[in-house]
């Protein structure tokens, strides 16, 4: 089995259309079909069912598709490791980021790593939560950050830091009459929230908080990024619910952050790692996470 077989298989499996896959690979359709046939003969099974109307994966094809992206990810990381060594690094930490984690602590954490372990390169990978969990099991990542705590067996989950949940409010809005906004008041207005399919952990935590109230939230849109959330808030289309750091990092001038009334709800970011013995450089990294001074990393001004 050669890499060209796997590249061709992946293109067809993702497109489910031989002509589109051939165009994507910049090859003719006939050589592509021959390559897929060679792979099927080598594996002794059909990977696709083709009719005049459609192309579908067989059960064997679906099983192969689960593994092929990890093969290419491992190859990419092997190239990165060689480049890292060429550039003078003696080690590498591969850290996955998922779920719309709040960015408040990352700059100082990375700066501290660079200062105390300059020979270790820290590489960050923004991936969906499911891919992070798979990657941790498959040793594609050394550790990761997520806002989800239920990630299954074999992964240790430790709280890393917390951020206060706040309301992102358009510059001219009735709730600005409150210095601390009651959640019941927030729920009288349209909301824009993170997309559960993209920011799974963040969405779960927000949902748990909203369930404590009797009013049903009026969610006008789910968004994949907090930049888009702040854009919609700035336009006056809705209120947003996000961590302090997400609102603070917004480039939108028409957004005001307001704390919630009562005991402030907190959003937790978790550190994820395999349940296995820690390499020394990962152990040092985790120690730094545990002692981050959050007060030095929050730069939001609460308007009154």
N, C-alpha and C positions, 0 to 999 in steps of 0.2 A: 504494500500500500504506500503510495507516494503522496507528497503534499499536494501535488496538482489534482490528484483524485479527490482529496478532501476539500480543496478550494472549489472545485466544480460541484461537488455534492452540496456544499453549504449554500452556494449561489442558487442552485435549483430548489433546494429545500426551503429557502427563504422566499424565493419568488413564486414557487409552484407554477412555473411557466418556463419552458425551455428557451423560447425565443428571448424573453426578457433577461433570463440568466446569461445567455450567450452575449447579449448586448452589454450587460453589466461587466462581463469578463473580457470584452473586446475580442471575442472569438466567433467563428462561424458555428451555427447550430449543429452541423453534422459531427465535427470533432468533439463537441461537448457531449453529444449523445453517445459517441464511442467511448469516451472517458468514463461516463457513468456505467456503461455496459461492462467495461473492464473491472470497475470496482465491484459491481454486483457479482461478476464471475469469480473474483478473488474471494469475496465473502460468502459465496454460495447461496445468495438469497436476493430477492428483488427488493429494491429500496423505494421504488416509485410504481404507482399504478397510473398508466397513461391511457386516456381516451381522446377522442377527437375534441372533446369539450373541456377536459380538465386534467390536471396532474396532481396526484395526491401521494403523500407518504404512506408506505406500508408500516406495520408495527415495527419491523426491523429498522426501517428508515427513521422512525421517530426515536427509537433507542439510540441510533447512531448520532442523531442530531443533538442529543443531550450531551454527548462527549466531545464532538468536534470543536465547538467554540473554546472549550477549555484547552484543547491541544494548541490552538493558535495563541491563546492567552499565555500559555506556558512558554511558547517560543518567543513571544514578544518580551516576556520578562527575562528570558535567557539573554536576549540581545541587550536589554537594558542593564543587566548585571555586568555584562562584558564592558559596555560603555562606561558604567560606573567605576569599574576597576581601572579602565584606561584613564579616566579623569582623576585618579588618585584616591578614590574612596576605598576603604578596607571592609566595608559592610554596607548592607542596604536593609531598610525597614519599609515594608509595603503596607500602607495604611489605607483601608477602604472607608469611604464616606457615603452614607446613605440617608434617605428619609428626611431631607430638609433639616439636617442638624444645625443648631444655632452656631454661627461662626465665631462667637465672641472670644473663645479661649485659644483658637488655633494659631493666630499670629504669634502670641507670646510663647506658646508651646513649641512651635517650630523654631523660633529664635533661640529659645533655651537649648533645644536639641543641637542646633548649629554651633552654639557657643561651647557646650559641654562635651559634645561628641562630634567634632568637626570631620572626623574620618568616616562617619556613618551618613550615608545619603538617605533621606526620608522621601519616599515617593508616595503621592496621594492618587487614589483612584476613585472617581465619582461613579458609583454603580447602584443599581436597584438593590433593595434589601435582599431579595432572594439570591441575587448573584453574589452579594457579599457573603452570605451564609455558605453558599456552595464553595466559594473561593476560600473561605477559612477552612472548611473541611478538606479541600483539595490542596492546601498549602500554596495557594496562589497569593494569599494575603497573610501577613503576620498578625494583624489586629485590625479592628475597624471601629468606627463610631456610628451609632444609630440612635434613633429615638424610640425604638421598639425593644421591649424586654422579653417578649415571648418568641424565642428563636429556635426552640427545639433542643434535643439532646446533643451533647458533645461540645457545646459552646458555652463558655462562662460569660456571664453578663454582670458588669459592675457599674453602678452609677458613677459618672465622670464629673458632671457639673449640672447646675440648674440655672435656668433663666426665668425671670418673671414673665408671666403671660400679660400682655397689654393689649389695649384697643388702638388700632390705627384708624384715625379719624380725619375726614376731609377738613381743610382749613376753616371752612364755614359750615358748621353743623350744630344742631341743637344740643347734642350731648357734651359739647365743649363748655356748657354752663356748669358741668360737674368737674370738680378738681379730681375726684376719684369716682369713676362711673359705675353705678350698680349694674351687674350683669343683666338684671331684669330690664333695665333701660336699653342695654345693647340689643337685646332680643326683640325689641320693637322695630328694629330697622333691618334692611337687607344686609346680608353678610357675604363676603368672599372668603373662602377657606382653601387650605391646601388640598390638592387632589389625593385621595387615599391610595390611588394606584401608583403614585410617584413618591409622595411623602407619607408613606404608610404609618410609620411610628408617630410622626407629628399629628397626623389625622386621628389616630387612635387616642392620643392623649387629650386633644381638643374635644373629641366626642365624649370621653369620660367626664370631662368638666361640664359640658353642656347638658348631659343627662341628669345632672343634679337639680336642674331647674324645670319647672312645670311647662313653661312656654316652649313651643316648638320653634326652632330657629328657621328663619326664612333665608335659605342659602340660594343666592342668585347665580353663583358660579364657583366651580372648583378650578384651581389653577396649579400648574406644574412648578412655578417658580414664585418666590416671594417678591421678586422685582415686578412681575405682572400684578401680583396682589396690590402692591403699593401704587402702581399705575392706575388701577381701577379705583382705589381709595382716593387718590389725588384728583381723579376726574369727578368725584362726588357720587359714584355709582353705588357704593356700599361701604360698610365698615369692615375692617379686617381684624382677625385675631392672630397674633403672632408673638414670638418671644421678643424681649427688649432688644436683643442684638440684631434681629432681622429688621426691625423698624429703624434702629439706629443706623444701619448700613444702607438704608434706602437713599437713592439719589433724588427722589421726588420731593420738591420743596413744599408741595401742598399737602403734606401729611403731618399730622400732629399725634404724638404718642400720649395716651392717657392711661394711668394705672386703674385697675379695677377696685371697686370699693370692698371693704372687709379684708380678710386675710388674703394676701395676693396668691392666686394660683401659680404653681411653678411647673415649668416644662423641664423634663429630665433628659439629658443626653447620656447614653450608656457606652461604655467601652466593651467591645466583644473580642474574644480570643478563643482559640482552641483549648480544650481541657487537656493540657499536656504540659510537660516541663518547659519552663521559659528559657530561651536563649538569653545570654547576659545583656545584650543591647536592648532587647525587648523589655526585659525586667527594668532596666534603667528608664526606658520610655514610660512605662506604666507608673513608675514612682513619680516622674515629673507630672503626669496627668493628675495624680492624687494631690499634689501640692500647689496646683495653680492658684494664684491669688486672683479671684474673679473681679475684685474691685478695681484692679489695674487695667482690666480689659473692657470695661463698659464705658461707653462714651456718649450716652444719651442724655439730653437735657429734657427734663419733664416740664412741659409748658403749663402754666397755670392761668 
